[in-house]
Amino acid sequence: MKHLQREILSHVASGEITASEGAARLEALEVTAAKPEVRQRPSAPAFQPVPYTRQVRVTSQFGSAEIVGDPTVAFAVAEGPHVARQEGDTLVIEHSMLGGGFSFSPRRRAVINGVDVQRNPLTVRMNPDLALFTKVRAGDVRIEGVHGPISGSVQAGNCVVRDFRAPLDLAVQAGELTAIGRLDSGSSKLRCQMGEMNITLQKGSSVRIKARAHLGDVHIDGELRDKFAGWSGSEVVIGAGAATLEAECTMGTITLSPE
C-alpha cells in the first residue's frame, strides 16, 4: 500500500495529476485497505453414511448357538457371551469361548472376561429377511425362521435349519445336517462329510434335486421312493423345478422327504 501512496504523490509532484485527484486516489486506497479480508470457508466434508446392514455373520466355537428370525428386530440382537462389530454391510457376532458378559466393538479388537461357554449358549434374534452366514466349530447350531439366504459351515457338530425359504449353502463336517423348509428359487448346495443329511421340502417347493453319496446311500421318501432309492447321481424334480438343490454326502446317508 505504501508503494502505491508514493507513486500517487510522485504523479502529483510531477504534475501528471492534480492535487485533488491525488487526494481522491489516496482516500480510495485507505477505504480498500479498511475492508476486512473475506476468507472462503472450507467446504464441509462429504457425509459418509453408515453402511446398511444386509447380512448377519455368526461364529461360535466349543458351544451351541441358536439363531431365530424375528420380524420385530431391525437387524440383530444377541444374548450370551459375545462380541459384535460392524464390517461394511455385515453385522458380525462372535460367540466368545471366555463367556461372561457382552462387549460391543466398533473395531476389530475386543476383549471379554468370563468362563464356561458350554453353560452360556449364544442366542441371536435377527430380521428374517437378512442374509445369514454362520460358522460353528465343535458345537451345534439351530437356525429357525430365517427367510433370507443362509450359508455357512459346521465342523464336528450338528446343524438344524427350520422354515427356510431362500437358497441354502451349508457344509457339515463330521456331523449331521437337518433342513426343513421351502425352496422355489435360486441355487442351493448342501454338503455333509462323514455324517447324515436329512432334507424335508415343504409344500409349495419347486426344485430340481441332484443328490450324491460317496461310500453311502441316497434315499427319497414319498411317491418317488422306488425311482430314487439306493443310488446317487440322478435327479428328481419337485413341482416345476424352478430352483436347484445339490446335496452331497461323503461316507454317510442322504434322505430327501418331499411333503
Phi and psi in degrees as GROMACS dihedral restraints (atoms count N, CA, C in turn):
[ dihedral_restraints ]
;  ai    aj    ak    al  type     phi  dphi    fc
    3     4     5     6     1   -62.6    20    10
    4     5     6     7     1   -35.3    20    10
    6     7     8     9     1   -62.2    20    10
    7     8     9    10     1   -40.9    20    10
    9    10    11    12     1   -67.8    20    10
   10    11    12    13     1   -37.9    20    10
   12    13    14    15     1   -62.2    20    10
   13    14    15    16     1   -45.1    20    10
   15    16    17    18     1   -62.2    20    10
   16    17    18    19     1   -37.3    20    10
   18    19    20    21     1   -65.5    20    10
   19    20    21    22     1   -40.4    20    10
   21    22    23    24     1   -65.0    20    10
   22    23    24    25     1   -43.4    20    10
   24    25    26    27     1   -63.7    20    10
   25    26    27    28     1   -36.9    20    10
   27    28    29    30     1   -67.0    20    10
   28    29    30    31     1   -34.8    20    10
   30    31    32    33     1   -66.4    20    10
   31    32    33    34     1   -37.4    20    10
   33    34    35    36     1   -67.1    20    10
   34    35    36    37     1   -43.1    20    10
   36    37    38    39     1   -64.0    20    10
   37    38    39    40     1   -34.8    20    10
   39    40    41    42     1   -82.7    20    10
   40    41    42    43     1    -7.6    20    10
   42    43    44    45     1    85.3    20    10
   43    44    45    46     1     7.3    20    10
   45    46    47    48     1   -68.8    20    10
   46    47    48    49     1   -32.7    20    10
   48    49    50    51     1  -132.4    20    10
   49    50    51    52     1   158.0    20    10
   51    52    53    54     1   -77.2    20    10
   52    53    54    55     1   165.5    20    10
   54    55    56    57     1   -63.9    20    10
   55    56    57    58     1   -40.3    20    10
   57    58    59    60     1   -65.4    20    10
   58    59    60    61     1   -39.1    20    10
   60    61    62    63     1   -67.2    20    10
   61    62    63    64     1   -38.1    20    10
   63    64    65    66     1   -64.7    20    10
   64    65    66    67     1   -40.5    20    10
   66    67    68    69     1   -62.7    20    10
   67    68    69    70     1   -38.5    20    10
   69    70    71    72     1   -64.9    20    10
   70    71    72    73     1   -39.1    20    10
   72    73    74    75     1   -68.6    20    10
   73    74    75    76     1   -39.5    20    10
   75    76    77    78     1   -63.6    20    10
   76    77    78    79     1   -39.6    20    10
   78    79    80    81     1   -64.1    20    10
   79    80    81    82     1   -39.5    20    10
   81    82    83    84     1   -64.0    20    10
   82    83    84    85     1   -36.7    20    10
   84    85    86    87     1   -63.5    20    10
   85    86    87    88     1   -41.2    20    10
   87    88    89    90     1   -65.1    20    10
   88    89    90    91     1   -39.2    20    10
   90    91    92    93     1   -64.0    20    10
   91    92    93    94     1   -42.2    20    10
   93    94    95    96     1   -64.6    20    10
   94    95    96    97     1   -40.7    20    10
   96    97    98    99     1   -67.8    20    10
   97    98    99   100     1   -28.9    20    10
   99   100   101   102     1   -75.7    20    10
  100   101   102   103     1   -18.3    20    10
  102   103   104   105     1   -69.4    20    10
  103   104   105   106     1   132.8    20    10
  105   106   107   108     1   -68.2    20    10
  106   107   108   109     1   146.0    20    10
  108   109   110   111     1   -73.0    20    10
  109   110   111   112     1   128.5    20    10
  111   112   113   114     1   -92.5    20    10
  112   113   114   115     1   115.7    20    10
  114   115   116   117     1  -101.0    20    10
  115   116   117   118     1   134.5    20    10
  117   118   119   120     1   -77.1    20    10
  118   119   120   121     1   125.3    20    10
  120   121   122   123     1   -68.1    20    10
  121   122   123   124     1   138.0    20    10
  123   124   125   126     1   -64.3    20    10
  124   125   126   127     1   141.2    20    10
  126   127   128   129     1   -66.7    20    10
  127   128   129   130     1   143.6    20    10
  129   130   131   132     1   -66.5    20    10
  130   131   132   133     1   143.1    20    10
  132   133   134   135     1   -61.0    20    10
  133   134   135   136     1   147.8    20    10
  135   136   137   138     1   -61.8    20    10
  136   137   138   139     1   139.4    20    10
  138   139   140   141     1   -68.7    20    10
  139   140   141   142     1   126.9    20    10
  141   142   143   144     1  -105.7    20    10
  142   143   144   145     1   101.5    20    10
  144   145   146   147     1   -68.9    20    10
  145   146   147   148     1   150.4    20    10
  147   148   149   150     1   -69.0    20    10
  148   149   150   151     1   131.1    20    10
  150   151   152   153     1   -56.6    20    10
  151   152   153   154     1   137.6    20    10
  153   154   155   156     1   -75.5    20    10
  154   155   156   157     1   128.8    20    10
  156   157   158   159     1   -69.6    20    10
  157   158   159   160     1   122.0    20    10
  159   160   161   162     1  -115.5    20    10
  160   161   162   163     1   -15.8    20    10
  162   163   164   165     1  -144.1    20    10
  163   164   165   166     1   146.7    20    10
  165   166   167   168     1  -113.9    20    10
  166   167   168   169     1   131.4    20    10
  168   169   170   171     1  -117.8    20    10
  169   170   171   172     1   122.5    20    10
  171   172   173   174     1  -120.1    20    10
  172   173   174   175     1   126.6    20    10
  174   175   176   177     1  -123.8    20    10
  175   176   177   178     1   143.5    20    10
  177   178   179   180     1  -148.0    20    10
  178   179   180   181     1   141.1    20    10
  180   181   182   183     1  -131.5    20    10
  181   182   183   184     1   137.7    20    10
  183   184   185   186     1    54.5    20    10
  184   185   186   187     1    43.1    20    10
  186   187   188   189     1  -168.4    20    10
  187   188   189   190     1  -171.5    20    10
  189   190   191   192     1  -117.9    20    10
  190   191   192   193     1   148.1    20    10
  192   193   194   195     1  -133.0    20    10
  193   194   195   196     1   141.6    20    10
  195   196   197   198     1  -125.1    20    10
  196   197   198   199     1   127.3    20    10
  198   199   200   201     1  -122.9    20    10
  199   200   201   202     1   120.9    20    10
  201   202   203   204     1  -124.3    20    10
  202   203   204   205     1   133.0    20    10
  204   205   206   207     1   -74.7    20    10
  205   206   207   208     1   127.9    20    10
  207   208   209   210     1  -135.8    20    10
  208   209   210   211     1   109.0    20    10
  210   211   212   213     1   -66.2    20    10
  211   212   213   214     1   -13.0    20    10
  213   214   215   216     1   -82.9    20    10
  214   215   216   217     1    -6.3    20    10
  216   217   218   219     1   -99.4    20    10
  217   218   219   220     1   131.2    20    10
  219   220   221   222     1   -68.5    20    10
  220   221   222   223     1   -47.8    20    10
  222   223   224   225     1  -126.3    20    10
  223   224   225   226     1   -82.6    20    10
  225   226   227   228     1  -161.1    20    10
  226   227   228   229     1   147.0    20    10
  228   229   230   231     1  -132.6    20    10
  229   230   231   232     1   148.1    20    10
  231   232   233   234     1  -128.4    20    10
  232   233   234   235     1   147.3    20    10
  234   235   236   237     1  -126.2    20    10
  235   236   237   238     1   137.1    20    10
  237   238   239   240     1   112.0    20    10
  238   239   240   241     1   174.9    20    10
  240   241   242   243     1   -68.2    20    10
  241   242   243   244     1   117.9    20    10
  243   244   245   246     1  -161.7    20    10
  244   245   246   247     1   165.0    20    10
  246   247   248   249     1  -124.4    20    10
  247   248   249   250     1   137.1    20    10
  249   250   251   252     1  -125.1    20    10
  250   251   252   253     1   144.8    20    10
  252   253   254   255     1  -154.9    20    10
  253   254   255   256     1   160.4    20    10
  255   256   257   258     1  -103.9    20    10
  256   257   258   259     1   127.7    20    10
  258   259   260   261     1  -124.9    20    10
  259   260   261   262     1    97.3    20    10
  261   262   263   264     1    63.9    20    10
  262   263   264   265     1  -125.3    20    10
  264   265   266   267     1   -94.8    20    10
  265   266   267   268     1    15.6    20    10
  267   268   269   270     1  -115.4    20    10
  268   269   270   271     1   129.0    20    10
  270   271   272   273     1   -93.1    20    10
  271   272   273   274     1   116.2    20    10
  273   274   275   276     1   -99.9    20    10
  274   275   276   277     1   128.7    20    10
  276   277   278   279     1  -124.8    20    10
  277   278   279   280     1   119.1    20    10
  279   280   281   282     1  -110.4    20    10
  280   281   282   283     1   128.2    20    10
  282   283   284   285     1   -80.1    20    10
  283   284   285   286     1   117.9    20    10
  285   286   287   288     1   -84.4    20    10
  286   287   288   289     1   135.5    20    10
  288   289   290   291     1   -65.0    20    10
  289   290   291   292     1   -26.1    20    10
  291   292   293   294     1   -78.4    20    10
  292   293   294   295     1   -14.8    20    10
  294   295   296   297     1    68.3    20    10
  295   296   297   298     1  -155.9    20    10
  297   298   299   300     1    92.0    20    10
  298   299   300   301     1  -130.5    20    10
  300   301   302   303     1  -105.6    20    10
  301   302   303   304     1  -148.7    20    10
  303   304   305   306     1  -119.0    20    10
  304   305   306   307     1   143.9    20    10
  306   307   308   309     1  -141.5    20    10
  307   308   309   310     1   134.5    20    10
  309   310   311   312     1  -108.2    20    10
  310   311   312   313     1   128.0    20    10
  312   313   314   315     1  -122.3    20    10
  313   314   315   316     1   118.2    20    10
  315   316   317   318     1   -74.4    20    10
  316   317   318   319     1   -14.2    20    10
  318   319   320   321     1  -114.2    20    10
  319   320   321   322     1  -171.8    20    10
  321   322   323   324     1   -81.1    20    10
  322   323   324   325     1   -24.0    20    10
  324   325   326   327     1   -90.4    20    10
  325   326   327   328     1   132.1    20    10
  327   328   329   330     1  -154.6    20    10
  328   329   330   331     1   149.5    20    10
  330   331   332   333     1  -133.4    20    10
  331   332   333   334     1   133.6    20    10
  333   334   335   336     1  -130.5    20    10
  334   335   336   337     1   149.3    20    10
  336   337   338   339     1  -115.6    20    10
  337   338   339   340     1   145.6    20    10
  339   340   341   342     1   159.7    20    10
  340   341   342   343     1  -176.1    20    10
  342   343   344   345     1  -145.5    20    10
  343   344   345   346     1   162.9    20    10
  345   346   347   348     1    55.2    20    10
  346   347   348   349     1    77.9    20    10
  348   349   350   351     1   -69.7    20    10
  349   350   351   352     1   -24.9    20    10
  351   352   353   354     1   -63.4    20    10
  352   353   354   355     1   -29.2    20    10
  354   355   356   357     1   -92.6    20    10
  355   356   357   358     1     2.7    20    10
  357   358   359   360     1  -130.0    20    10
  358   359   360   361     1    73.7    20    10
  360   361   362   363     1   -67.0    20    10
  361   362   363   364     1   159.4    20    10
  363   364   365   366     1   -99.1    20    10
  364   365   366   367     1   130.0    20    10
  366   367   368   369     1  -121.5    20    10
  367   368   369   370     1   125.0    20    10
  369   370   371   372     1  -120.2    20    10
  370   371   372   373     1   127.5    20    10
  372   373   374   375     1  -109.4    20    10
  373   374   375   376     1   125.8    20    10
  375   376   377   378     1  -134.1    20    10
  376   377   378   379     1   159.1    20    10
  378   379   380   381     1   -61.3    20    10
  379   380   381   382     1   126.5    20    10
  381   382   383   384     1   -66.2    20    10
  382   383   384   385     1   -17.4    20    10
  384   385   386   387     1   -89.0    20    10
  385   386   387   388     1    -7.8    20    10
  387   388   389   390     1   -79.9    20    10
  388   389   390   391     1   156.3    20    10
  390   391   392   393     1   -75.2    20    10
  391   392   393   394     1   149.5    20    10
  393   394   395   396     1  -127.7    20    10
  394   395   396   397     1   133.3    20    10
  396   397   398   399     1  -122.8    20    10
  397   398   399   400     1   130.2    20    10
  399   400   401   402     1  -132.3    20    10
  400   401   402   403     1   143.3    20    10
  402   403   404   405     1  -136.9    20    10
  403   404   405   406     1   118.5    20    10
  405   406   407   408     1  -126.5    20    10
  406   407   408   409     1   133.0    20    10
  408   409   410   411     1  -122.6    20    10
  409   410   411   412     1   132.0    20    10
  411   412   413   414     1    52.3    20    10
  412   413   414   415     1    50.2    20    10
  414   415   416   417     1  -169.8    20    10
  415   416   417   418     1  -171.4    20    10
  417   418   419   420     1  -121.8    20    10
  418   419   420   421     1   153.1    20    10
  420   421   422   423     1  -138.1    20    10
  421   422   423   424     1   136.3    20    10
  423   424   425   426     1  -123.1    20    10
  424   425   426   427     1   125.6    20    10
  426   427   428   429     1  -119.3    20    10
  427   428   429   430     1   126.6    20    10
  429   430   431   432     1  -142.2    20    10
  430   431   432   433     1   132.2    20    10
  432   433   434   435     1    76.2    20    10
  433   434   435   436     1    15.3    20    10
  435   436   437   438     1   -92.5    20    10
  436   437   438   439     1   115.9    20    10
  438   439   440   441     1  -100.9    20    10
  439   440   441   442     1    -6.8    20    10
  441   442   443   444     1   -81.5    20    10
  442   443   444   445     1   174.9    20    10
  444   445   446   447     1   -57.8    20    10
  445   446   447   448     1   140.0    20    10
  447   448   449   450     1  -122.6    20    10
  448   449   450   451     1   128.5    20    10
  450   451   452   453     1  -140.2    20    10
  451   452   453   454     1   162.7    20    10
  453   454   455   456     1   150.9    20    10
  454   455   456   457     1  -170.8    20    10
  456   457   458   459     1  -146.0    20    10
  457   458   459   460     1   149.6    20    10
  459   460   461   462     1  -130.3    20    10
  460   461   462   463     1   124.0    20    10
  462   463   464   465     1  -114.3    20    10
  463   464   465   466     1   128.2    20    10
  465   466   467   468     1    54.8    20    10
  466   467   468   469     1    51.2    20    10
  468   469   470   471     1  -167.9    20    10
  469   470   471   472     1  -168.1    20    10
  471   472   473   474     1  -123.0    20    10
  472   473   474   475     1   150.7    20    10
  474   475   476   477     1  -133.1    20    10
  475   476   477   478     1   128.0    20    10
  477   478   479   480     1  -123.8    20    10
  478   479   480   481     1   126.1    20    10
  480   481   482   483     1  -122.3    20    10
  481   482   483   484     1   122.1    20    10
  483   484   485   486     1  -123.1    20    10
  484   485   486   487     1   142.4    20    10
  486   487   488   489     1    62.8    20    10
  487   488   489   490     1    40.9    20    10
  489   490   491   492     1   -79.9    20    10
  490   491   492   493     1   151.7    20    10
  492   493   494   495     1  -140.1    20    10
  493   494   495   496     1     7.4    20    10
  495   496   497   498     1  -134.1    20    10
  496   497   498   499     1   170.0    20    10
  498   499   500   501     1   -55.4    20    10
  499   500   501   502     1   146.6    20    10
  501   502   503   504     1  -115.2    20    10
  502   503   504   505     1   146.3    20    10
  504   505   506   507     1  -144.6    20    10
  505   506   507   508     1    87.6    20    10
  507   508   509   510     1  -127.1    20    10
  508   509   510   511     1   144.6    20    10
  510   511   512   513     1  -132.5    20    10
  511   512   513   514     1   133.4    20    10
  513   514   515   516     1  -124.5    20    10
  514   515   516   517     1   130.2    20    10
  516   517   518   519     1  -114.8    20    10
  517   518   519   520     1   125.7    20    10
  519   520   521   522     1    55.2    20    10
  520   521   522   523     1    57.5    20    10
  522   523   524   525     1  -169.6    20    10
  523   524   525   526     1  -156.5    20    10
  525   526   527   528     1  -132.6    20    10
  526   527   528   529     1   139.2    20    10
  528   529   530   531     1  -120.6    20    10
  529   530   531   532     1   123.3    20    10
  531   532   533   534     1  -122.3    20    10
  532   533   534   535     1   124.2    20    10
  534   535   536   537     1  -130.6    20    10
  535   536   537   538     1   128.3    20    10
  537   538   539   540     1  -132.6    20    10
  538   539   540   541     1   121.5    20    10
  540   541   542   543     1   172.4    20    10
  541   542   543   544     1  -161.6    20    10
  543   544   545   546     1  -122.3    20    10
  544   545   546   547     1   135.7    20    10
  546   547   548   549     1  -123.2    20    10
  547   548   549   550     1   126.9    20    10
  549   550   551   552     1  -144.5    20    10
  550   551   552   553     1    11.0    20    10
  552   553   554   555     1  -162.2    20    10
  553   554   555   556     1   157.6    20    10
  555   556   557   558     1    77.5    20    10
  556   557   558   559     1  -177.9    20    10
  558   559   560   561     1  -114.2    20    10
  559   560   561   562     1   131.8    20    10
  561   562   563   564     1  -122.6    20    10
  562   563   564   565     1   148.4    20    10
  564   565   566   567     1  -135.9    20    10
  565   566   567   568     1   131.0    20    10
  567   568   569   570     1  -127.7    20    10
  568   569   570   571     1   127.2    20    10
  570   571   572   573     1  -131.4    20    10
  571   572   573   574     1   134.7    20    10
  573   574   575   576     1  -136.5    20    10
  574   575   576   577     1   124.8    20    10
  576   577   578   579     1  -110.1    20    10
  577   578   579   580     1   127.6    20    10
  579   580   581   582     1    54.4    20    10
  580   581   582   583     1    58.0    20    10
  582   583   584   585     1  -172.4    20    10
  583   584   585   586     1  -154.3    20    10
  585   586   587   588     1  -127.0    20    10
  586   587   588   589     1   149.7    20    10
  588   589   590   591     1  -131.8    20    10
  589   590   591   592     1   122.0    20    10
  591   592   593   594     1  -121.7    20    10
  592   593   594   595     1   119.3    20    10
  594   595   596   597     1  -122.3    20    10
  595   596   597   598     1   121.7    20    10
  597   598   599   600     1  -113.7    20    10
  598   599   600   601     1   120.3    20    10
  600   601   602   603     1  -102.5    20    10
  601   602   603   604     1   118.5    20    10
  603   604   605   606     1   -76.5    20    10
  604   605   606   607     1   167.4    20    10
  606   607   608   609     1   -58.3    20    10
  607   608   609   610     1   142.5    20    10
  609   610   611   612     1    97.6    20    10
  610   611   612   613     1    -7.4    20    10
  612   613   614   615     1   -70.0    20    10
  613   614   615   616     1   143.4    20    10
  615   616   617   618     1  -135.8    20    10
  616   617   618   619     1    96.3    20    10
  618   619   620   621     1  -150.9    20    10
  619   620   621   622     1   145.1    20    10
  621   622   623   624     1  -103.6    20    10
  622   623   624   625     1   119.4    20    10
  624   625   626   627     1  -108.4    20    10
  625   626   627   628     1   132.7    20    10
  627   628   629   630     1  -122.6    20    10
  628   629   630   631     1   121.4    20    10
  630   631   632   633     1  -121.2    20    10
  631   632   633   634     1   139.2    20    10
  633   634   635   636     1  -134.9    20    10
  634   635   636   637     1   137.7    20    10
  636   637   638   639     1  -129.2    20    10
  637   638   639   640     1   120.9    20    10
  639   640   641   642     1   -95.1    20    10
  640   641   642   643     1   123.8    20    10
  642   643   644   645     1    55.5    20    10
  643   644   645   646     1    39.6    20    10
  645   646   647   648     1  -160.1    20    10
  646   647   648   649     1  -161.6    20    10
  648   649   650   651     1  -130.2    20    10
  649   650   651   652     1   155.9    20    10
  651   652   653   654     1  -122.4    20    10
  652   653   654   655     1   129.7    20    10
  654   655   656   657     1  -129.0    20    10
  655   656   657   658     1   148.5    20    10
  657   658   659   660     1  -133.2    20    10
  658   659   660   661     1   132.2    20    10
  660   661   662   663     1   -90.4    20    10
  661   662   663   664     1   161.1    20    10
  663   664   665   666     1    95.8    20    10
  664   665   666   667     1  -154.5    20    10
  666   667   668   669     1   -65.5    20    10
  667   668   669   670     1   -25.9    20    10
  669   670   671   672     1   -95.3    20    10
  670   671   672   673     1    14.0    20    10
  672   673   674   675     1   -57.1    20    10
  673   674   675   676     1   -49.7    20    10
  675   676   677   678     1   -66.3    20    10
  676   677   678   679     1   -33.6    20    10
  678   679   680   681     1   -72.1    20    10
  679   680   681   682     1   -31.8    20    10
  681   682   683   684     1  -107.7    20    10
  682   683   684   685     1   -19.8    20    10
  684   685   686   687     1   -67.0    20    10
  685   686   687   688     1   140.4    20    10
  687   688   689   690     1    86.8    20    10
  688   689   690   691     1    -4.5    20    10
  690   691   692   693     1  -147.8    20    10
  691   692   693   694     1   159.6    20    10
  693   694   695   696     1  -123.0    20    10
  694   695   696   697     1   168.5    20    10
  696   697   698   699     1    98.5    20    10
  697   698   699   700     1   -14.3    20    10
  699   700   701   702     1   -88.3    20    10
  700   701   702   703     1   174.5    20    10
  702   703   704   705     1  -120.2    20    10
  703   704   705   706     1   150.9    20    10
  705   706   707   708     1  -135.5    20    10
  706   707   708   709     1   140.4    20    10
  708   709   710   711     1  -112.4    20    10
  709   710   711   712     1   129.7    20    10
  711   712   713   714     1  -113.3    20    10
  712   713   714   715     1   127.5    20    10
  714   715   716   717     1    68.0    20    10
  715   716   717   718     1  -138.8    20    10
  717   718   719   720     1   -87.4    20    10
  718   719   720   721     1    -4.8    20    10
  720   721   722   723     1    71.7    20    10
  721   722   723   724     1    35.2    20    10
  723   724   725   726     1   -68.4    20    10
  724   725   726   727     1   -35.0    20    10
  726   727   728   729     1  -103.0    20    10
  727   728   729   730     1   169.3    20    10
  729   730   731   732     1  -126.2    20    10
  730   731   732   733     1   145.3    20    10
  732   733   734   735     1  -138.5    20    10
  733   734   735   736     1   122.1    20    10
  735   736   737   738     1  -107.8    20    10
  736   737   738   739     1   119.7    20    10
  738   739   740   741     1  -117.3    20    10
  739   740   741   742     1   125.0    20    10
  741   742   743   744     1  -133.3    20    10
  742   743   744   745     1   131.1    20    10
  744   745   746   747     1  -131.6    20    10
  745   746   747   748     1   128.4    20    10
  747   748   749   750     1  -103.3    20    10
  748   749   750   751     1   125.5    20    10
  750   751   752   753     1    52.3    20    10
  751   752   753   754     1    54.4    20    10
  753   754   755   756     1  -167.1    20    10
  754   755   756   757     1  -157.5    20    10
  756   757   758   759     1  -133.1    20    10
  757   758   759   760     1   138.4    20    10
  759   760   761   762     1  -113.4    20    10
  760   761   762   763     1   128.0    20    10
  762   763   764   765     1  -122.1    20    10
  763   764   765   766     1   121.2    20    10
  765   766   767   768     1  -106.8    20    10
  766   767   768   769     1   131.5    20    10
  768   769   770   771     1  -132.0    20    10
  769   770   771   772     1    90.8    20    10
  771   772   773   774     1   -74.6    20    10
  772   773   774   775     1   139.2    20    10
